């Protein structure tokens, strides 16, 4: 039976291959499509990106460099660094009740320099479209065992946000060489550039 996590709760993972699924449903009648983007930041002991390509997002699905929304890498297997983004959902309409976006992980391929993997969801063009997470419902992050297909844990964010435009959904992190997961649920009135500035000292092509 899957664990229903509460905000701030931490659990041992005990898995090597898993999928981090992220889901959301925009409210009806907002006037525009909602383009929510899931990203993963592979962070070192100084809480900085290990390198530019350790930022897994809609322009770098597998860590091998810039690919673009319309040109996903299809031959990367499990990704250069053990993570692979399965693709961008630009309007939230293609999931049909399933995960809107997901990131597959093989922890055996994640380098020792990575101490934490942070999962963030941001709203593209939120200023122009006047959108925020107060207009989103049923948002969650979940962990699925890729071997058994079983859902291991799920954190439903509920109605915690009103004006926020970027949310840290959760994070995998190492303690004594063992991987754990924390249900973060931390919201910001910021865009993706804010997280890049926070976790990376260089420039990334978006």
N, C-alpha and C positions, 0 to 999 in steps of 0.2 A: 504493500500500500504506500502511495506517495506521501511524503511529509508536506504538510501545509505550513509554510514558513511564515513567521511574523517578522516585521521590520527589525533589523539588527540581529536576527537569529543567525547562528553559525552552525554548520554541520560538517562532519567529515565526509569526503567524497567517496573514496574507496573504489573509484573507477579509473580506467585509462582512456577509453574511447567513449565520448558522450556528445550530445548535441545540446547547445543552449538555445532554446526557443524563446522568442519574444513576440508578444501579441498585443493587439489593441483594436478598438473599434471607435472610429470617429463618430461623434453625434451627428444626427441628421440635420440638414438645413443650415450648415455653416457657410454655404455659398461657394466653397472651393474644395477641391480634393485635398486630402491630408497626405503629405509626403513625409512620413516619419522614417528616419534612418537609424538603423542599429549599427554600432561600431564597437570594436574591441581594441583596447590599449594594452599592449604587452609591456609591463613596467619592470624596471630593475630595482635594486635595493635603495636607490636614491629617489624612488618614485618618479622616474622619468622614463619615456619611451627608450627601449634599447636601441632602436634605430628608426629611421623614417618608415621602412617597410614593415616594422612591427606594429604599425597602425593598420588594422584590418577594417576596411570600410568599403563604400560603394565604388571607389576608384582603385581599390587594391584588395581584391577578393581573397588572394591566397598568399600574399607576402612576396610575390615575385615582381612587384612594381605596379605601375599605373596601367589599368586595363579599361576602366570606364564603365558606366552604367549599361551600355548596350553591347559590351564586349567582354562578358565574364570569362574567366579562365576556366576551361573545361577539362584540361589535361593535367591539373596540378595534384591530383590524388588527394592527399591529406594536407596540402599546403606546405610551403617551404619551412615554416616554423611550427607546424603542428596545428594550425588553425586555417579554416577555409570558410568564407562567407558564401552562403548558398544563393545569394542574389537579392537585388533590390526590389522592393514592392513600392512603386512610386505613388500609389493612390489608396492603398489599404483595402482594395476591392478583390484581390486575387487569392486571398487565403481561404475563403469559404469556411470560416470557423476554426481553421488550424492556425499554426504560427504564421505571423505576417513575415518575419524574417528570422533566420536562424544561422548559427555559427557552429560548425562541427569542429571538435577538438580531439586530438590524440596527444595526451599528456606525455607519452613516451618520446615524442618528437619535439616537445617544448624545451628549449635550451635551459641550462642551469642558471644562466644570467637572468632569466625571467622569474621574478618573485611574486608577481601579481598580474591577473588578467581582468581588466575592468570593462564592464559592459554598459554602454551608454546609448540612450535613444534621444535624438534631437528632431526638431520640426524644421524642415527646410522651408525657407521663404515665410517664416512666421510673421515677420514684420509687415510685409506687403499684404499677406492674407489675413492679418489680425487673428492669429491662431495661438492657442496655448493648450496645455494638458488639462485645463478645466473643461475643454470641449472633447475630451477623449474618455472613453469608458472601457471597462473590462481589460485593463492593461495588466500584464503579468510577465514574469520570467520563469522558465522551468528548465529542469535538467532531465534529459532522457538518456538512458543507458543504450548505447548504440549496439551492444551485443544482444541484449534481450528485447530491446524496443520498449522497455518499461519506463514509465515516468517515475523518477526517483524523488524529486522535490519540486514544489511550485510555490512561488511567492506572488500573490495577487496584490497589486498596488492600491486597489480600491479607489476612494475619492480623496486621496491625500493632497492633490495639487489643484490649483486654480489658475494662477498667473504664470506658472513655470513653463519653460519652453525646452528645457533639456533636463534629463533625469538619468542619474546613475542607478540602473536597475539592480545590479548585483556585481559581485566580484569573486573570482577564484584567487586564493592566495596560499602561500606556503608557510607552514610552521613546522620546524624541525623536520624538514624535507618531506612533509606530508601535505597534500593539497586539501584545503577546506573551502567552503563556499559561505559567503555572507550575503543575506538579503539586505541590500543597502537602502534603496528607496529615498535617495537624496535629490531634491529638485533645485533647479537654478533657473533664473530668468535670463538665459544665455543661449548662444548658438554653438555649433560645433567648433568654431574658431576659439571659443573660450577654453574648451577642453584641450585643444592643441597647445594653446599658450601655457596652460597649466602643466601639461605633461611632456612637452617637447620644446627644445631650445632652438630648433632650426625652422626652416620653411618647408611646408608640404604642399604639393600641387593638388588642388581640390577639383 
